[in-house]
Amino acid sequence: METLVQQQYDKLAAIYDRRWKSYITRTLTFLEAWTQIEPQESVLDVACGTGEFERRVLKKNPDHIILGVDFSENMLALARKKCQDYRNVRFEAASATAIPAPAQAYDVVVCANAFHYFEQPEQALQEMGRVLKPEGRLVILDWCRDFWACQLCDWLLKLIDPAHQRCYTQAELNSMLESADFHIQQSRRIRFGLVWGLMVATAVPQVIMSQISVVYPTKEISR
């Protein structure tokens, strides 16, 4: 299944940023604001695509240490070109279940617009937890099946896209995070226009749950 995703995005790489420009801008602008990465924090971006999130983060702070991983070599080639002036950034071809990084290496792990493609989402979350520092945080942004438009997209993609796995509800994502030994700090649904319904969750390792305040809202946000 990972090979299907790789082949699909290798073909799309050259037109990806142009085709999805509005969607990318709106979702990654939101993700950047939501995550609130501090200048000294190191970042891992799982399923980084063409490196657009990295470009945005580095524009504000060029000294961030960042690793981006993705299936598609063609997408990564574009990411490397975008960030070629930053020696503190690297991109690697890798699966979300086998991240090329040591344990407890990153302050922030993000995964945007890709979770519905993961064949083994539980294992991916475990691997993200492995490379996250004990005091770090994981941020997942993805399509949300609580929205009717996303339910329709999920149904159609299962028919026409063999690489697509499934979309999850907010409750399902939160449950998977908790099963992977994360404690949910924030979790919300977000609507971008009439069509795109997404969800975002910030989670921290269970080891520090006694040090945080629990916020668990389900209010939808329209942007």
N, C-alpha and C positions, 0 to 999 in steps of 0.2 A: 504493500500500500504506500509506503514511503517513496518508492520508486515512481509511482503514479503521480504523486504530488510534485516530486522533483521534475519529472518530464513536463507536467502541465505548466509549472512556473518558469522553467527554462524557456518555454515557447512564449510566455507572456512577458518576460522580463523587459524587452525593448519598448513595449507600449504600456507597461503597468502603471507607471507614475502619471502618464498622460491620461489614460483611460479612467483612472480612479482618483484624479486630482482633488476634486471637491470632497469626496469621502475621506481620503487620506488626510487632507488639511483639517477637516472638522474633528475627526476622531483623534488624531495625534496631538492637535492643539489641546483638546480636552485632557488626553492622557498626560501630557507634560505638566499641565496645571494641577491635575489631581495628584500626581506622584510627588511633586515638590522635591525634586532632587537637590540635595545640598551640594555646594561646590566641592567638598572633600570626599563625596561618596563615589564609590566605584559601581559600575552598572553592567549588568548582563541583560542583553535583549535576545529573547528566545523567539525564533522565527522572525528575524529582523528584516527580511525582504531586501529592498534596495537601499537600506540604511537611512531612510528619511527621518526616523526618530533620532538616530545618532546625529544627523546633520543639524537638527533643531536644537538638541541639547548642547552640542559643541558650539553652536553660534553664541549661546549665552555664557558658556564656560568652556573654553578650549582645552582646559587641563584635566577634564574628566578621564579616568581610566575606564574604557568601555570594551566589552567583548560582544560582538553580534554573531549569532549562529543561525544557520538556515540550511534547508535541504538543497536549494537551487544554486548551483555554481554561477549561472548567468545573473541571477539576482545579486549574488555576492560580488560579482565583478563590478556591477553598477555601484554597490555600496562602497567598495574600496576606492573607486574613482571619486565619489562624492567626498570621501573623508581622507583623501591621499595626503593632505597637508598635516595630518595629525598622527604623530608617531605613538601616541598613547591609546590609539584605537586599533583593534584588529578584528578581522572577520574570519570565521572558520565554517567549513561545511560540516554539519553535524546534525544528529537527531536530537530532539528534545529529551529523549530517554538516555542519551549518552553524551553529555556535555563535556567538551575538552577543557576542564578546569578542575583544580583541586577543591577539596571540601572547604566550606566556610570561607570562600574567596571574595564574595561580593556583598556590598551593602544593600543594593537594590536589584531585584530581578523583575523584569517586565515581560509580558507576552501579550501582544495586541493583534486582534483580528485573525487569530490562527487556531484557537483552541478547538474549534469545530472540525478541524482536519486531523486531529491527533487520534491515531488508532488505539493508543494505550494512554489515555489521559491521566489515569491514576499513577502510572509509572513516571510520566512526565512531571507530575507534581512532586513525586518523591525525589526525582533528580534535581529539580529546582530547589527543593529544600536542602539537598545535600550541599550545593554550592553556595547557599545563602549563609551569611554570618548569623550567629545566634541572636544578635540585636537587629538584624536586617529585616527587610519587608519584601513581600512578593505582591505584584500588581497584575491582575488578569483583566483584560478588556476584550469582550467578545460579543457576538450576536446572542440575543436573549430570546428563548422560545416562549416567553410569557407574552410577547407581542404577536398579534395575528399575522402581520406581514412576514415576520421571521418564521413562523410556523409554515407559511406557504412556501417561502424560500427553501426551508429545510426539506419539505416534501418534494419540491421540484428538483433540487440538487441530488437527492437520493436516486431520482430517476435518470438524470442526464450526466451526472458527474461521479464517476467511480471512485474518485479520490476523496470525496466528501464523506465524513463519518456521521456526525449528527450535531445539532444545536441542543443546548441545555437550558433549562429554566434557571432562574436565580437560585432557587432552593437546591437544585441538583448540583450546581457549581459549589455552593457553600458547603454542601454535604461532602463532596469530594475533597475540598480543602481541609475540612475537619478530620476526615478519614486519613489524610496524609500528614496529620500532626501539625496542622496550622490552626491558629486562632484568628478568627475574622475580626478585623479592626473596623472596617467600613465596607458596606455593600449596598450598591444602588443600581437602579435601572435608569437608563438615559435614552431619550429619543432624539434622533437627529433628523429633523424634518418629518414628513409624513410616512416615510418608508422604513428608515433604519432604526430599529430598536435594539439597543445593546445593554449590557450590564458590566459593571466594574466592581472588583473586589480588591481590597487591600488586606493582606493576611501576614501574620508574624508567626515565627516558630512558637510552639506551645511552651517552650522553656522559659519564655519571658512574659507569659500571659498575666502573671501577677503584677507586672509593672505597667500595664496599659489600662486605659479606660475602654470599655466595650461600647462600640457604637454599631447598631445593627438596623439602620433604617431601610425601608423598602419603598420610600417615596420615589416616584418617577420624576426625572428631570427632562425638560424639553429644551433643545438648543437649536 
